[in-house]
Amino acid sequence: MVKKVMGTFKTNGIVILESNMGDYDKMLTMLTPGLGKIACAAKGARRPKSALLSGSQFLCFGEYMLYQGASTYHVNSCETIEMFYNLRTDLDKLKYASHITKIVYDVTNENENSYKILQLFLNTLYTLSETDKNMDFVLAIFKMRLMCILGFTPHISDCKECHTKEDLLYFSFKDSGFKCGICAKFDKGVMQISGATKDAIQYIALAPAKKLFSFNISETCIKELELVSKIYLNQKLEKDYKLEELF
């Protein structure tokens, strides 16, 4: 929610990109629930004693007081809410967080309601930061749920072709959903999955946001879910996202 107070705007937001500007300033890209993805200038944020020093860092989530200029927003003040310190001190976790952030950057725009994406983003970062869950598992859940939020919810209630509810152990990338064993024989774009992976995909699509990461599956199923979610997201977004090393 965005509140307008005396010509300024107060909104929650998370820094998803930062770059230096001038001698002491920063240009930030922030994701907010109501304004979507916005560019913000943070004057003097690189000065050692700046009040914006922590609030202008990558993946800082806070409450920002902004005012709008001719072409961009300007950060007036910030109260930090979460810094995700564990992501900053663990290079593996930071690698996954950065990968997720790249995807979020690509699927968001200015002047759009981004509440559900921001909620998913924050819950995913928190899970990476504060738990020891398999990071490939967390990433797979994020990708599949993001597709649902963006309007690409796969057909999961029955076979996409014949509508039987039995033997739904195939995921069709061609038809975006489950297929039974019989119908799968006529679809070259299917991947066979286990019953646990099928249940996981159904859970991810339907679970309340706060309980999204509150389940576990075997290592074998994690690999299946990881592959399904990776191919599905890359296909729908028409881009080959790869988990890259930071350095």
C-alpha positions in Angstrom: 0.0 0.0 0.0 1.3 3.5 -0.9 0.5 6.4 1.3 0.8 10.0 0.1 1.9 12.3 2.9 2.5 16.0 2.3 3.6 15.5 -1.3 5.7 12.4 -0.4 5.0 8.8 -0.7 5.5 6.2 2.0 5.8 2.6 0.7 7.5 -0.7 1.6 10.0 -1.8 -0.9 13.1 -4.0 -1.5 16.2 -3.0 -3.4 16.7 -5.4 -6.4 19.5 -3.4 -8.1 21.9 -0.7 -7.1 24.5 1.2 -9.0 26.8 4.1 -8.1 26.0 7.6 -9.4 28.3 10.6 -9.1 30.7 10.7 -6.1 28.4 9.8 -3.3 25.0 8.9 -4.7 23.2 5.7 -5.8 20.6 4.8 -8.3 18.3 2.1 -6.9 15.8 -0.2 -8.6 13.2 -1.1 -6.0 10.2 -3.5 -6.1 7.2 -2.1 -4.2 3.7 -3.6 -3.7 1.7 -0.8 -5.3 4.1 1.1 -7.6 5.7 -2.0 -9.0 9.4 -1.8 -10.1 10.6 1.8 -9.8 13.9 3.7 -10.2 15.0 5.7 -7.2 17.8 8.2 -6.6 19.4 8.0 -3.2 21.4 11.2 -2.7 24.5 10.8 -0.5 23.8 7.2 0.2 27.5 6.2 -0.2 28.7 8.7 2.5 29.9 6.7 5.6 27.5 8.5 7.9 24.5 8.7 5.5 21.1 7.8 7.0 20.5 5.9 3.7 23.6 3.7 3.9 21.9 0.5 4.9 18.6 1.2 3.2 20.2 1.5 -0.2 21.9 -1.9 -0.1 21.0 -4.8 -2.4 18.1 -6.9 -0.9 17.4 -4.4 1.8 13.6 -4.5 2.6 12.3 -1.4 4.3 9.7 1.4 4.6 10.8 4.2 2.3 9.7 7.8 2.2 9.9 8.9 -1.5 9.1 11.9 -3.5 8.7 12.0 -7.3 10.9 14.1 -9.6 10.5 14.7 -13.3 11.8 11.3 -14.3 12.5 9.3 -11.2 11.7 8.9 -7.5 14.0 10.2 -4.8 14.6 8.5 -1.5 14.0 10.9 1.4 14.4 8.4 4.3 14.2 4.7 5.1 13.4 2.5 8.0 15.0 -0.9 7.4 12.8 -3.9 8.1 14.9 -6.8 7.0 18.5 -7.0 5.7 18.8 -10.7 5.1 22.3 -10.8 6.7 22.7 -14.6 6.2 22.4 -14.1 2.4 25.3 -11.6 2.5 27.6 -13.9 4.5 27.0 -17.1 2.5 28.1 -17.0 -1.1 26.0 -20.0 -2.1 22.8 -18.5 -0.6 23.7 -15.1 -2.2 24.1 -16.9 -5.6 20.6 -18.3 -5.4 19.1 -15.0 -4.1 20.7 -13.1 -7.0 19.4 -15.6 -9.5 15.9 -15.2 -8.1 16.2 -11.4 -8.1 17.1 -11.5 -11.8 13.9 -13.3 -12.6 11.9 -10.9 -10.4 13.5 -8.0 -12.2 12.5 -9.3 -15.6 8.8 -10.1 -14.8 7.9 -6.8 -13.0 7.2 -3.3 -14.4 6.4 0.1 -13.2 2.9 1.1 -12.2 1.5 -2.3 -11.7 0.3 -4.2 -8.6 3.2 -6.4 -7.5 2.0 -7.4 -4.1 1.9 -11.2 -4.8 5.3 -11.2 -6.5 6.8 -9.2 -3.7 5.3 -11.5 -1.1 6.6 -14.6 -2.9 10.0 -12.9 -3.3 10.3 -12.0 0.4 9.1 -15.4 1.6 11.7 -17.1 -0.7 14.5 -14.9 0.5 13.5 -15.5 4.1 13.5 -19.3 3.5 16.9 -19.2 1.9 18.3 -16.9 4.6 16.8 -18.5 7.8 16.5 -22.2 7.0 18.7 -25.0 5.8 16.3 -26.3 3.1 17.8 -27.6 -0.1 18.3 -24.4 -2.1 17.4 -26.2 -5.4 14.1 -27.2 -3.8 13.4 -23.6 -2.7 14.3 -22.3 -6.2 12.0 -24.8 -7.8 9.1 -23.9 -5.5 9.7 -20.2 -6.3 9.7 -20.7 -10.0 6.5 -22.8 -10.1 4.6 -20.5 -7.8 5.8 -17.4 -9.8 4.4 -19.0 -13.0 1.0 -19.4 -11.2 1.0 -15.7 -10.1 1.9 -14.6 -13.7 -1.1 -16.5 -15.1 0.6 -19.7 -16.2 -0.9 -22.0 -13.6 -0.5 -25.5 -15.1 -3.6 -27.8 -15.5 -3.3 -29.9 -12.3 -6.8 -31.2 -11.5 -7.0 -34.0 -14.1 -5.5 -35.1 -17.4 -5.4 -32.2 -19.8 -6.4 -34.4 -22.6 -9.0 -37.0 -21.4 -9.8 -35.5 -17.9 -9.3 -38.7 -16.0 -8.0 -38.2 -12.5 -6.0 -41.4 -12.5 -2.4 -42.1 -13.3 -1.4 -38.4 -13.6 2.3 -39.1 -13.7 3.3 -37.1 -16.7 3.8 -33.3 -17.1 3.2 -31.9 -20.5 5.2 -28.8 -21.4 3.4 -28.6 -24.7 0.0 -28.5 -23.1 1.0 -27.0 -19.7 -0.3 -29.6 -17.3 -0.7 -33.2 -16.2 -1.5 -36.1 -18.5 -2.3 -39.7 -17.8 -0.2 -42.6 -19.1 -2.4 -43.2 -22.1 -2.5 -39.6 -23.3 1.2 -39.1 -22.6 2.0 -41.7 -25.3 0.8 -39.2 -27.9 2.7 -36.2 -26.5 6.4 -35.9 -27.2 6.7 -32.9 -24.9 6.0 -34.8 -21.6 8.2 -35.7 -18.6 7.4 -38.6 -16.4 7.2 -37.7 -12.7 6.6 -39.5 -9.4 3.4 -39.3 -7.4 5.1 -37.2 -4.8 6.3 -34.7 -7.4 2.8 -34.5 -8.8 1.5 -33.8 -5.3 4.2 -31.1 -4.8 3.2 -29.3 -7.9 -0.4 -29.3 -6.9 0.5 -28.0 -3.4 2.7 -25.2 -4.8 -0.1 -24.0 -7.0 -2.8 -24.0 -4.3 -1.1 -23.5 -0.9 -1.5 -20.3 1.1 1.5 -18.0 0.7 2.7 -18.3 4.3 2.7 -22.1 4.1 4.3 -22.4 0.6 7.6 -23.7 1.8 6.3 -25.9 4.7 6.7 -29.3 3.1 9.5 -31.6 2.1 10.1 -34.3 -0.5 12.9 -36.7 -1.3 16.1 -35.8 -3.1 14.9 -37.7 -6.2 11.6 -35.7 -6.2 13.5 -32.5 -5.7 15.5 -33.2 -8.9 12.2 -33.9 -10.8 10.5 -30.8 -9.5 13.7 -28.7 -10.2 13.7 -29.9 -13.8 9.9 -29.4 -14.4 10.0 -25.9 -12.9 13.1 -24.9 -14.7 11.9 -26.0 -18.2 8.4 -24.6 -17.5 9.6 -21.1 -16.5 12.2 -20.9 -19.3 9.5 -21.9 -21.8 6.9 -19.4 -20.6 9.3 -16.5 -20.2 11.1 -17.4 -23.4 14.5 -17.1 -21.8 17.1 -19.5 -20.7 17.7 -18.7 -17.0 20.9 -20.3 -15.6 22.3 -20.3 -12.1 25.6 -18.5 -12.5 28.6 -18.1 -10.3 28.9 -14.6 -8.7 32.6 -14.3 -9.3 
